[in-house]
Amino acid sequence: MIMGLICFPCETQAEKIRVILDSDANNELDDQHAIAYTLFNGNDFDVEGITVNRTRNGGNVEQHFKEADRVVKLCGLDQKITVYRGANGSFDEIKGHVTESMFDGVDAVDFIIERSRATSRRKLVLLPIGKLTNIALALHKDPSIASKVRIVWLGSNYPAPGEYNQDNDIPSLNYILDTNVDFEIALVRYGKPSGTDAVRASLSEIKTKMPGLGPRIADPVVGRHGKAFSTFGDYSVDLFNNMGHESRAMFDMAAVAIVKNPSWARPSRIPSPKLVEGKWVERPENPRKITLWENFDKVEIMKDFYRSMENYVLVETQ
């Protein structure tokens, strides 16, 4: 495995970062916190929309849509931020149909293409925090967008096998690994201190810090466990109360955090590998390079998360 360190600018961004967040929002609880964290960082992000797709947990794509929509409403932005339904199925099942007027995931795929084509000095950041199906389908339908986007994906235990987002649609990952597009991976690495698994929130601190945080909306939203909420902070407590563990990794939120501030993790460049029968195969002579993010500053990331919840700045739409 050949790695070379690279540097990203750590100074304050002169311009906001254009983002589309792509989520399997009803899967666990880190997606909801990643969405709220993004929407509460209006000084840093221009959120052009949210797309969803289905992974194995959390029901079909409609359930993921409903959960993302709940969070957007709890953030007081349902009149400004649109959630787009993406793929129920896999890349291989859908890719042959993308030229049709209607196909599985068309709303999300066409929205990603549309925003990628928009005239801007700023490259669009696609932030998939679930499987890569919607992103791969957009690239497959319109290869010209590859030069216009930067993909920062939350996934993979590289160089070890396995990981939930990865294994939900391996062909979509391999397609992107072989496509000439800026591709970065915020590594998960279950149980290892070097991955986003180390960026954790405890039930006790969530119960202490989160109640009442975020804007208070006039019409309460019924959460996925049946209770009604008027703030995201209260919904956060309910999600953690129902998780059954004393702490939970904030995988997805950590991926958003390093887009906001690249100094909170360590990037390196490697020749793009490939997944074959569930195992990584190195391709040291491959001229195509990808970026890996590891060694996340869990203290600073969690500090910024709570700071963003307490002093939120809602994103604006263009």
Rosetta silent file (secondary structure, phi, psi, omega in degrees, C-alpha in Angstrom):
SEQUENCE: MIMGLICFPCETQAEKIRVILDSDANNELDDQHAIAYTLFNGNDFDVEGITVNRTRNGGNVEQHFKEADRVVKLCGLDQKITVYRGANGSFDEIKGHVTESMFDGVDAVDFIIERSRATSRRKLVLLPIGKLTNIALALHKDPSIASKVRIVWLGSNYPAPGEYNQDNDIPSLNYILDTNVDFEIALVRYGKPSGTDAVRASLSEIKTKMPGLGPRIADPVVGRHGKAFSTFGDYSVDLFNNMGHESRAMFDMAAVAIVKNPSWARPSRIPSPKLVEGKWVERPENPRKITLWENFDKVEIMKDFYRSMENYVLVETQ
SCORE:     score description
SCORE:     0.000 S_00000001
   1 L     0.000  121.363 -176.929    0.000    0.000    0.000 S_00000001
   2 L  -104.311  124.080 -179.282    1.569    3.255   -1.165 S_00000001
   3 L  -127.699  143.370  174.269    0.532    6.393    0.648 S_00000001
   4 E  -134.177  133.670 -179.487    1.602    9.980    0.304 S_00000001
   5 E   -70.963  144.213  173.876    0.574   12.820    2.572 S_00000001
   6 L  -131.907  162.212 -178.420   -1.242   15.761    1.063 S_00000001
   7 L  -117.559  140.661  173.724   -2.281   19.109    2.481 S_00000001
   8 L  -116.298  149.490 -179.828   -5.635   20.828    2.314 S_00000001
   9 L   -64.571  134.215 -177.036   -6.149   24.516    3.131 S_00000001
  10 L  -108.303   -6.321  179.877   -7.102   24.981    6.775 S_00000001
  11 L   -72.698  166.328 -179.807   -7.778   28.725    6.752 S_00000001
  12 L   -58.602  133.273  179.973  -11.293   30.081    6.827 S_00000001
  13 L   -64.319  132.416  176.855  -13.067   29.490    3.534 S_00000001
  14 L   -71.854  -31.396  179.726  -13.478   32.709    1.549 S_00000001
  15 L  -125.981  153.083  177.875  -16.608   31.280   -0.033 S_00000001
  16 L   -68.117  155.186 -177.757  -19.205   28.864    1.235 S_00000001
  17 E   -91.250  124.006  176.140  -18.961   25.240    0.163 S_00000001
  18 E   -75.180  128.576 -173.401  -21.645   24.034   -2.248 S_00000001
  19 E  -137.483  139.075  158.984  -23.031   20.739   -0.944 S_00000001
  20 E  -117.312  121.744  177.453  -25.553   18.036   -1.774 S_00000001
  21 E   -92.511  128.403 -177.906  -25.927   15.620    1.137 S_00000001
  22 E  -117.026  117.988 -164.241  -26.878   12.070    0.063 S_00000001
  23 E  -137.084  147.014  163.744  -28.238    9.976    2.933 S_00000001
  24 L   -99.286   73.481 -162.202  -29.912    6.740    4.013 S_00000001
  25 L   -61.489  -25.951 -175.631  -31.539    8.867    6.684 S_00000001
  26 L   -95.432   10.544 -175.600  -33.692    6.214    8.369 S_00000001
  27 L   -70.874  -61.429 -179.005  -30.876    3.710    8.837 S_00000001
  28 L  -133.628 -120.062  177.643  -29.546    4.577   12.311 S_00000001
  29 L  -135.539   -7.859 -179.484  -29.072    7.959   14.023 S_00000001
  30 H   -75.695  -28.169  177.837  -25.860    9.489   12.723 S_00000001
  31 H   -60.550  -45.188 -177.969  -27.490   10.548    9.438 S_00000001
  32 H   -60.665  -40.525 -179.786  -29.981   12.789   11.245 S_00000001
  33 H   -71.238  -33.236  175.794  -27.186   14.471   13.177 S_00000001
  34 H   -66.521  -40.251  178.406  -25.128   14.915   10.001 S_00000001
  35 H   -63.522  -49.896 -179.231  -28.090   16.590    8.286 S_00000001
  36 H   -61.991  -42.965  179.129  -28.745   18.945   11.213 S_00000001
  37 H   -58.872  -42.985  178.317  -25.028   19.738   11.589 S_00000001
  38 H   -64.567  -47.477 -176.778  -24.831   20.659    7.900 S_00000001
  39 H   -68.933  -21.964  179.400  -28.006   22.761    7.989 S_00000001
  40 L   -92.035    5.207  178.825  -26.834   24.564   11.153 S_00000001
  41 E  -114.797   58.393 -176.805  -23.536   25.640    9.564 S_00000001
  42 L   -68.104  -15.247  174.838  -24.822   28.345    7.259 S_00000001
  43 L   -77.298  -16.321 -174.649  -21.584   30.316    7.456 S_00000001
  44 L  -113.244  -31.071 -172.315  -19.759   27.426    5.822 S_00000001
  45 E  -119.819  139.988  159.910  -22.213   25.573    3.564 S_00000001
  46 E  -103.031  107.615 -179.035  -24.582   26.345    0.725 S_00000001
  47 E   -90.813  114.870 -175.480  -26.837   23.265    0.810 S_00000001
  48 E   -86.274  -15.802  177.674  -28.369   22.829   -2.618 S_00000001
  49 E   162.896  172.572  177.324  -30.548   19.912   -1.573 S_00000001
  50 E  -125.546  132.178  175.764  -30.671   16.523    0.132 S_00000001
  51 E  -115.451  152.078 -178.996  -30.993   13.213   -1.702 S_00000001
  52 E  -130.628  154.964  169.534  -31.836    9.851   -0.151 S_00000001
  53 L  -145.482  171.227 -175.796  -31.525    6.197   -1.046 S_00000001
  54 L   -97.786  133.676  164.254  -32.298    2.884    0.615 S_00000001
  55 L  -113.688 -176.102 -169.645  -29.848    0.642    2.425 S_00000001
  56 L   -60.491  -32.626 -178.030  -30.677   -2.658    4.113 S_00000001
  57 L  -101.382  150.334  172.119  -31.982   -1.097    7.323 S_00000001
  58 L    96.783    8.533  176.545  -34.729    1.473    7.724 S_00000001
  59 L    85.729 -168.862 -177.672  -37.277    0.377    5.143 S_00000001
  60 L   -78.486 -178.940 -173.015  -37.704    1.457    1.535 S_00000001
  61 H   -62.269  -27.082  179.127  -36.637    4.785    0.091 S_00000001
  62 H   -64.318  -36.057  177.763  -39.906    6.407    1.166 S_00000001
  63 H   -67.658  -37.278  177.147  -39.005    5.786    4.827 S_00000001
  64 H   -68.919  -37.868  175.051  -35.603    7.379    4.298 S_00000001
  65 H   -60.396  -47.063 -177.191  -37.284   10.314    2.572 S_00000001
  66 H   -62.285  -39.254 -178.991  -39.685   10.796    5.487 S_00000001
  67 H   -69.494  -42.813  176.787  -36.878   10.757    8.052 S_00000001
  68 H   -62.171  -40.618  179.551  -34.763   13.277    6.148 S_00000001
  69 H   -64.301  -37.908  176.126  -37.839   15.453    5.697 S_00000001
  70 H   -58.285  -46.491 -176.558  -38.542   15.313    9.464 S_00000001
  71 H   -66.192  -41.851  177.611  -35.059   16.587   10.228 S_00000001
  72 H   -59.853  -41.985  178.012  -35.293   19.383    7.659 S_00000001
  73 H   -64.615  -43.120  179.673  -38.594   20.452    9.225 S_00000001
  74 H   -65.039  -22.843  175.657  -37.126   20.322   12.725 S_00000001
  75 L   -87.441    1.177  177.534  -34.353   22.596   11.486 S_00000001
  76 L    73.340   24.931 -172.683  -36.984   25.072   10.293 S_00000001
  77 L  -123.215   18.191 -176.347  -35.937   24.772    6.662 S_00000001
  78 L   -66.763  -18.863  176.312  -38.704   22.780    4.983 S_00000001
  79 L   -87.289   -5.037 -175.788  -39.642   25.818    2.859 S_00000001
  80 L  -121.138  -35.704 -176.134  -36.046   26.176    1.629 S_00000001
  81 L  -107.755  124.085  179.832  -34.379   22.748    1.461 S_00000001
  82 L   -99.113  139.713  173.961  -35.888   20.038   -0.750 S_00000001
  83 E  -101.882  130.615 -177.601  -35.395   16.306   -0.168 S_00000001
  84 E  -112.677  132.350  178.700  -35.230   14.191   -3.345 S_00000001
  85 E   -73.626  132.127  177.077  -36.070   10.488   -3.509 S_00000001
  86 L  -113.089 -145.476 -167.406  -33.264    8.335   -4.876 S_00000001
  87 L   -79.624  134.234  164.168  -32.654    4.663   -5.494 S_00000001
  88 L   -83.204  -39.784 -175.071  -34.376    1.731   -3.861 S_00000001
  89 L   -92.184 -163.966 -175.426  -32.315   -0.715   -5.896 S_00000001
  90 L  -103.042  167.392  179.760  -28.637   -1.152   -6.746 S_00000001
  91 H   -56.710  -49.192 -177.909  -26.384    0.382   -9.363 S_00000001
  92 H   -63.904  -33.260  179.665  -26.296   -2.761  -11.518 S_00000001
  93 H   -70.839  -30.683 -169.547  -30.094   -3.078  -11.424 S_00000001
  94 H  -103.428  -27.617 -167.103  -30.706    0.526  -12.469 S_00000001
  95 H   -57.720  -30.462 -179.672  -27.798    1.613  -14.700 S_00000001
  96 H   -76.008   -3.880 -175.318  -29.324    0.209  -17.894 S_00000001
  97 H  -112.845    2.153 -170.497  -32.457    2.332  -17.421 S_00000001
  98 L   -69.575  -14.435  176.143  -31.019    5.824  -16.825 S_00000001
  99 L   -85.393   -6.960  178.259  -31.852    6.996  -20.363 S_00000001
 100 L   -78.572  157.861 -178.392  -35.542    6.295  -19.736 S_00000001
 101 L   -68.723  -30.275  178.009  -37.837    9.112  -18.612 S_00000001
 102 L  -129.762  129.018  174.494  -38.671    7.261  -15.403 S_00000001
 103 L  -152.163  165.897 -179.282  -36.366    4.941  -13.482 S_00000001
 104 L   -61.514  113.440  178.998  -35.656    3.988   -9.880 S_00000001
 105 L    96.840    7.581 -172.009  -34.018    7.062   -8.309 S_00000001
 106 H   -57.600  -39.021 -176.279  -34.644    9.471  -11.165 S_00000001
 107 H   -61.863  -47.384 -179.361  -35.502   12.483   -8.962 S_00000001
 108 H   -68.888  -44.181 -177.077  -32.245   12.358   -7.014 S_00000001
 109 H   -62.428  -46.718 -179.245  -30.072   11.412   -9.984 S_00000001
 110 H   -68.104  -33.211  176.987  -31.391   14.188  -12.211 S_00000001
 111 H   -66.504  -43.024  177.881  -31.111   16.718   -9.394 S_00000001
 112 H   -59.497  -43.587  179.245  -27.451   15.795   -8.811 S_00000001
 113 H   -64.478  -45.896 -178.916  -26.766   16.210  -12.533 S_00000001
 114 H   -57.884  -47.876 -177.433  -28.637   19.511  -12.725 S_00000001
 115 H   -72.394  -29.601  176.655  -26.760   21.064   -9.804 S_00000001
 116 H   -66.228  -33.540 -179.098  -23.429   19.678  -11.021 S_00000001
 117 H   -79.884  -14.358 -174.831  -23.952   21.455  -14.344 S_00000001
 118 L   -60.062  139.446  179.598  -24.839   24.796  -12.712 S_00000001
 119 L   -69.839  123.119 -179.389  -22.446   27.604  -13.548 S_00000001
 120 L  -163.945  147.246  172.069  -20.274   28.369  -10.528 S_00000001
 121 L   -70.834  -21.143 -173.023  -16.657   29.109   -9.630 S_00000001
 122 L   -99.433  128.366  176.416  -17.080   26.598   -6.809 S_00000001
 123 L   -67.255  138.807  178.881  -16.959   22.854   -7.407 S_00000001
 124 E   -76.165  128.946  175.476  -20.021   21.051   -6.027 S_00000001
 125 E   -93.746  119.965  172.195  -19.266   18.705   -3.111 S_00000001
 126 E   -94.673  123.111 -173.923  -21.329   15.513   -3.151 S_00000001
 127 E  -116.385   77.939  177.511  -21.444   14.138    0.381 S_00000001
 128 E   -77.444  123.985  179.821  -22.798   10.569    0.301 S_00000001
 129 L  -117.763   22.778  172.145  -23.153    9.188    3.843 S_00000001
 130 L  -137.084 -142.761  175.573  -24.834    5.943    2.784 S_00000001
 131 L   -72.935  168.207 -172.334  -24.308    3.736   -0.240 S_00000001
 132 L   -97.928   12.294 -171.369  -22.968    5.285   -3.454 S_00000001
 133 H   -57.394  -52.483 -177.850  -25.806    4.294   -5.781 S_00000001
 134 H   -58.780  -40.794 -176.905  -27.253    7.748   -6.511 S_00000001
 135 H   -68.316  -45.425 -179.783  -23.803    9.237   -7.142 S_00000001
 136 H   -63.969  -38.832  178.886  -22.658    6.420   -9.441 S_00000001
 137 H   -64.739  -39.764  178.369  -25.919    6.579  -11.416 S_00000001
 138 H   -63.440  -43.757  178.208  -25.521   10.335  -11.931 S_00000001
 139 H   -65.058  -36.953 -179.786  -21.956    9.849  -13.205 S_00000001
 140 H   -69.204  -40.831 -179.093  -23.100    6.985  -15.439 S_00000001
 141 H   -71.031  -38.617 -179.133  -25.983    9.002  -16.912 S_00000001
 142 L  -136.614   85.488 -178.657  -23.877   12.123  -17.488 S_00000001
 143 H   -58.662  -19.965 -177.029  -20.112   11.453  -17.444 S_00000001
 144 H   -66.601  -18.596 -178.754  -19.457   15.155  -18.116 S_00000001
 145 H   -76.682  -11.234 -175.975  -20.231   16.044  -14.488 S_00000001
 146 H   -56.897  -35.405 -178.655  -17.140   14.158  -13.254 S_00000001
 147 H   -80.535   -7.804 -173.706  -14.966   17.250  -13.694 S_00000001
 148 H  -104.850   -3.186 -174.562  -17.483   19.447  -11.875 S_00000001
 149 E  -129.263  156.692  170.706  -17.837   17.560   -8.573 S_00000001
 150 E  -122.109  124.321 -178.625  -15.844   16.447   -5.570 S_00000001
 151 E  -102.421  124.036  174.157  -17.151   13.300   -3.841 S_00000001
 152 E  -120.237  106.432 -172.041  -16.502   12.855   -0.116 S_00000001
 153 E  -105.879  134.807  171.196  -17.917    9.489    0.933 S_00000001
 154 E   -89.253  109.773 -178.781  -18.392    8.106    4.438 S_00000001
 155 L   176.114  167.392  169.372  -17.569    4.425    4.099 S_00000001
 156 L    80.200  143.747  170.947  -15.128    1.503    4.075 S_00000001
 157 L  -102.322   15.601 -174.944  -12.789   -0.126    6.564 S_00000001
 158 L   -38.711  134.206    6.042   -9.939    0.055    4.036 S_00000001
 159 L   -87.892    4.134  176.786   -7.575   -1.755    3.911 S_00000001
 160 L   -79.356  157.257  178.928   -9.683   -4.266    5.865 S_00000001
 161 L   -77.359  172.152  172.361  -12.784   -5.768    4.220 S_00000001
 162 L    80.881  168.339  175.745  -16.397   -5.034    5.090 S_00000001
 163 L   136.786  138.424 -169.614  -18.382   -1.941    6.153 S_00000001
 164 H   -59.817  -55.853 -177.766  -22.086   -1.253    5.924 S_00000001
 165 H   -59.910  -42.593 -179.881  -22.239    1.528    3.313 S_00000001
 166 H   -60.820  -49.428 -172.097  -19.676   -0.218    1.130 S_00000001
 167 H   -75.370  -12.574  177.274  -21.325   -3.623    1.198 S_00000001
 168 H   -71.797  -22.689  176.873  -24.776   -2.246    0.364 S_00000001
 169 L  -163.014   77.117 -178.192  -23.668   -1.597   -3.244 S_00000001
 170 H   -62.082  -40.806  179.314  -20.116   -2.659   -4.103 S_00000001
 171 H   -58.483  -33.307  178.314  -20.542   -2.201   -7.893 S_00000001
 172 H   -66.623  -37.812  176.871  -21.344    1.497   -7.384 S_00000001
 173 H   -65.227  -47.250 -179.295  -18.101    1.903   -5.424 S_00000001
 174 H   -62.804  -34.357  177.494  -16.036    0.071   -8.053 S_00000001
 175 H   -61.921  -44.962 -179.177  -17.592    2.223  -10.776 S_00000001
 176 H   -70.482  -36.988  177.638  -16.483    5.401   -9.018 S_00000001
 177 H   -60.673  -25.522 -179.830  -13.044    3.960   -8.235 S_00000001
 178 L  -103.353    9.720  179.010  -12.577    3.539  -11.998 S_00000001
 179 L  -106.594  138.685 -178.241  -14.039    6.938  -12.953 S_00000001
 180 L   -78.453   80.112 -178.775  -11.819   10.008  -13.302 S_00000001
 181 L  -141.238  147.049  176.578  -13.541   12.065  -10.607 S_00000001
 182 E   -62.090  116.590 -175.153  -12.291   13.618   -7.364 S_00000001
 183 E  -133.192  123.300 -178.987  -13.060   10.865   -4.840 S_00000001
 184 E  -127.293  143.228 -178.531  -12.294   10.972   -1.128 S_00000001
 185 E  -121.028  119.028  169.142  -13.185    8.431    1.551 S_00000001
 186 E   -84.620  104.186 -169.189  -13.757    9.304    5.207 S_00000001
 187 L   -70.024  145.334 -179.376  -12.854    5.891    6.572 S_00000001
 188 L   -89.401  -59.841  177.705  -15.070    4.098    9.101 S_00000001
 189 L    51.252   71.750  179.964  -12.758    1.375   10.492 S_00000001
 190 L   -49.298  128.043  174.398  -15.016   -0.263   13.047 S_00000001
 191 L    75.664    3.567 -178.545  -13.350   -0.516   16.445 S_00000001
 192 L  -108.749  144.547 -179.582  -10.186    1.293   15.359 S_00000001
 193 L   -71.091  -13.326 -174.363   -9.014    4.664   16.696 S_00000001
 194 L   -88.223   -8.919 -176.580   -8.071    5.860   13.191 S_00000001
 195 L  -107.406  179.432  178.342  -11.588    5.888   11.704 S_00000001
 196 H   -66.249  -14.633  174.624  -14.809    7.810   12.167 S_00000001
 197 H   -58.266  -23.479 -178.739  -15.882    5.038   14.553 S_00000001
 198 H   -81.439  -12.759  179.888  -13.783    6.872   17.142 S_00000001
 199 L   -88.805   98.336 -168.071  -15.887   10.054   16.873 S_00000001
 200 E  -124.510  151.555  171.586  -18.510    9.226   19.485 S_00000001
 201 E  -120.212  137.674  178.305  -21.289   10.787   21.512 S_00000001
 202 E   -93.571  154.541  177.681  -22.465    9.249   24.769 S_00000001
 203 H   -59.311  -40.661 -176.966  -26.082    8.977   25.809 S_00000001
 204 H   -65.190  -41.157 -179.353  -25.338   10.916   28.990 S_00000001
 205 H   -72.229  -34.540  176.079  -23.778   13.900   27.187 S_00000001
 206 H   -63.237  -43.623  178.603  -26.584   13.999   24.626 S_00000001
 207 H   -63.336  -32.366 -179.121  -29.126   14.051   27.453 S_00000001
 208 H   -79.771  -43.122 -168.819  -27.177   16.869   29.126 S_00000001
 209 H   -94.230  -31.299 -166.056  -26.307   19.029   26.120 S_00000001
 210 L   -89.924  -24.112 -175.221  -28.989   18.571   23.464 S_00000001
 211 L   -52.661  129.408  174.729  -32.441   19.246   25.015 S_00000001
 212 L    79.360   -1.187 -175.287  -34.121   22.230   23.393 S_00000001
 213 L   -78.468  149.561 -176.940  -31.300   23.029   20.957 S_00000001
 214 L    96.079  169.652  178.859  -32.033   24.323   17.483 S_00000001
 215 L   -64.520  148.004  177.192  -34.874   26.540   16.288 S_00000001
 216 L   -95.495  119.556 -176.708  -38.285   25.905   17.847 S_00000001
 217 L   -92.026  153.778 -175.279  -40.852   25.197   15.135 S_00000001
 218 L   -73.715  -38.121 -177.345  -44.539   26.067   15.427 S_00000001
 219 L  -107.368  108.610 -177.716  -45.925   22.726   14.218 S_00000001
 220 L   -57.343  150.522  179.506  -44.379   19.738   16.047 S_00000001
 221 E  -108.985  132.735  176.845  -43.011   16.845   13.985 S_00000001
 222 E   -81.942  119.981 -179.440  -43.756   13.217   14.898 S_00000001
 223 L   -77.239  178.440 -173.108  -40.441   11.322   15.029 S_00000001
 224 L   -72.897  -12.485  176.917  -39.875    7.767   13.928 S_00000001
 225 L  -101.919    8.830  169.395  -40.519    6.403   17.429 S_00000001
 226 L   101.040  -11.937  179.162  -43.928    8.065   17.676 S_00000001
 227 L   -90.695  156.963 -179.697  -43.330   11.133   19.869 S_00000001
 228 E  -100.017  143.850 -175.494  -43.769   14.719   18.687 S_00000001
 229 E  -137.354  147.936  177.499  -40.927   17.264   18.770 S_00000001
 230 L  -113.581   -7.552  175.536  -40.506   20.988   18.224 S_00000001
 231 L  -135.981  151.282  176.002  -36.678   21.115   18.243 S_00000001
 232 H   -64.555  -36.625 -179.078  -33.994   18.945   16.716 S_00000001
 233 H   -56.745  -42.657  178.572  -32.224   18.798   20.089 S_00000001
 234 H   -67.912  -36.220  177.623  -35.188   17.050   21.698 S_00000001
 235 H   -66.966  -36.674  176.514  -35.424   14.636   18.765 S_00000001
 236 H   -57.157  -46.620  179.186  -31.715   13.888   19.161 S_00000001
 237 H   -59.939  -42.834  179.764  -32.291   12.833   22.773 S_00000001
 238 H   -63.505  -42.051  178.045  -35.152   10.556   21.685 S_00000001
 239 H   -60.950  -43.862  179.827  -33.021    8.925   18.977 S_00000001
 240 H   -69.217  -37.771  177.953  -30.243    8.213   21.484 S_00000001
 241 H   -60.912  -28.742 -177.062  -32.712    6.961   24.102 S_00000001
 242 L   -95.519    3.900 -175.175  -33.934    4.383   21.592 S_00000001
 243 L   -83.774  -23.355  177.978  -30.533    3.169   20.392 S_00000001
 244 L    81.403   13.956  179.068  -29.894    0.676   23.216 S_00000001
 245 L  -136.336  161.429  179.709  -26.237    1.616   23.798 S_00000001
 246 L   -82.593  -18.589  175.554  -24.347    3.998   26.062 S_00000001
 247 E  -149.112  161.698 -177.252  -22.483    5.618   23.176 S_00000001
 248 E  -145.880  133.970  175.914  -22.767    5.859   19.425 S_00000001
 249 E   -68.462  138.772  179.162  -20.298    6.681   16.682 S_00000001
 250 L  -102.117   53.758 -174.817  -21.182    9.825   14.747 S_00000001
 251 H   -45.293  -57.704 -170.619  -19.723    8.460   11.501 S_00000001
 252 H   -66.519  -39.774  179.105  -21.705   10.610    9.089 S_00000001
 253 H   -63.276  -35.930  179.676  -21.364   13.855   11.005 S_00000001
 254 H   -64.414  -33.781  177.687  -17.572   13.403   11.074 S_00000001
 255 H   -65.830  -41.574  176.494  -17.521   13.250    7.275 S_00000001
 256 H   -63.047  -40.551 -176.058  -19.344   16.584    7.089 S_00000001
 257 H   -60.913  -38.653 -177.329  -16.964   18.036    9.686 S_00000001
 258 H   -77.885  -18.609  169.868  -13.827   17.381    7.647 S_00000001
 259 H   -71.909  -40.180  176.580  -15.364   19.074    4.622 S_00000001
 260 H   -64.838  -45.783 -176.971  -15.960   22.092    6.851 S_00000001
 261 L  -139.757   96.785 -176.754  -12.466   21.937    8.372 S_00000001
 262 H   -62.888  -14.099 -179.448   -9.901   19.624    6.715 S_00000001
 263 H   -73.252   -8.234 -177.935   -7.491   20.069    9.639 S_00000001
 264 H   -86.686    9.922  173.762   -9.698   17.718   11.703 S_00000001
 265 L  -157.984  171.956 -176.173   -8.377   14.602    9.925 S_00000001
 266 E  -112.176  117.649  179.121   -5.305   13.382    8.065 S_00000001
 267 E   -93.436  151.433  171.940   -5.525   12.950    4.287 S_00000001
 268 E  -147.147  156.493 -178.647   -3.340   10.758    2.098 S_00000001
 269 E  -110.799  136.488  177.519   -3.342    9.835   -1.589 S_00000001
 270 E  -136.949  156.218  169.895   -3.144    6.296   -2.910 S_00000001
 271 E   -60.820  135.987 -175.627   -3.512    4.596   -6.300 S_00000001
 272 L   -60.825  120.385  176.748   -7.161    3.657   -6.636 S_00000001
 273 L   -84.801 -168.538  177.764   -7.677    0.045   -5.486 S_00000001
 274 E  -146.483  150.073  175.636  -10.640   -2.204   -6.332 S_00000001
 275 E   -95.623  121.537  179.226  -12.959   -4.486   -4.375 S_00000001
 276 E  -126.015  116.921 -178.610  -12.937   -8.066   -5.657 S_00000001
 277 L    52.764   40.990  174.755  -15.127  -10.645   -3.900 S_00000001
 278 L    81.798    0.586 -179.009  -15.313   -8.380   -0.865 S_00000001
 279 E  -120.147  146.529  179.726  -11.554   -7.897   -0.508 S_00000001
 280 E   -75.405  132.433  174.349   -9.382   -4.939   -1.455 S_00000001
 281 E  -115.273  120.054 -179.286   -6.999   -5.494   -4.347 S_00000001
 282 L   -75.613  146.925  177.093   -4.198   -2.946   -4.614 S_00000001
 283 L  -131.423   73.015 -171.056   -3.291   -1.482   -8.005 S_00000001
 284 L   -59.673  -23.116  179.728    0.030    0.270   -7.287 S_00000001
 285 L   -91.264    1.548 -177.325    0.611    1.187  -10.950 S_00000001
 286 L   -68.504  121.487  179.346   -2.815    2.780  -11.313 S_00000001
 287 L   -70.778  -19.484  178.091   -2.366    6.434  -12.369 S_00000001
 288 L   -76.312  130.169 -178.991   -5.757    7.278  -10.905 S_00000001
 289 E  -115.696  149.813  172.542   -5.466    8.428   -7.291 S_00000001
 290 E  -126.764  165.132 -179.599   -8.021    8.751   -4.513 S_00000001
 291 E  -108.976  134.716  173.705   -7.848   10.439   -1.106 S_00000001
 292 E  -109.628  137.290  174.186   -8.265    8.649    2.225 S_00000001
 293 E  -111.816  130.749  179.946   -9.151   10.511    5.427 S_00000001
 294 E  -149.116  178.131  178.780   -8.193    8.995    8.783 S_00000001
 295 L    53.437   61.622 -177.283   -7.102    9.934   12.331 S_00000001
 296 L   -74.827  140.063  178.230  -10.054   12.215   13.007 S_00000001
 297 L   -81.156   85.904 -171.783   -9.773   14.826   15.749 S_00000001
 298 H   -63.105  -33.479 -179.348  -12.722   13.503   17.711 S_00000001
 299 H   -66.273  -49.683 -178.162  -12.449   16.135   20.469 S_00000001
 300 H   -68.319  -36.869  179.609  -12.549   19.117   18.107 S_00000001
 301 H   -65.122  -44.971  179.930  -15.225   17.573   15.899 S_00000001
 302 H   -69.451  -35.001  174.603  -17.560   16.902   18.824 S_00000001
 303 H   -59.680  -44.026 -178.562  -16.870   20.366   20.262 S_00000001
 304 H   -69.365  -34.392  176.626  -17.836   21.892   16.943 S_00000001
 305 H   -59.554  -52.188 -178.710  -20.944   19.736   16.712 S_00000001
 306 H   -65.927  -36.773  177.014  -22.264   20.949   20.062 S_00000001
 307 H   -62.174  -39.206  178.891  -21.182   24.507   19.287 S_00000001
 308 H   -69.064  -33.734  177.314  -23.147   24.332   16.037 S_00000001
 309 H   -69.384  -39.110 -176.141  -26.213   23.023   17.865 S_00000001
 310 H   -78.421  -33.539 -175.483  -26.023   25.787   20.486 S_00000001
 311 L  -125.981   55.485 -173.155  -25.193   28.675   18.117 S_00000001
 312 L   -66.001  144.241  170.206  -26.763   27.509   14.882 S_00000001
 313 E  -123.393  109.905 -175.986  -26.643   29.558   11.685 S_00000001
 314 L   -67.658  140.271  177.529  -29.244   28.206    9.275 S_00000001
 315 L   -65.561  152.431  174.972  -28.096   27.666    5.709 S_00000001
 316 L  -108.362  153.919  175.882  -29.486   29.919    3.036 S_00000001
 317 L  -105.016  151.353 -177.236  -30.608   28.829   -0.406 S_00000001
 318 L   -81.810    0.000    0.000  -29.593   30.553   -3.599 S_00000001
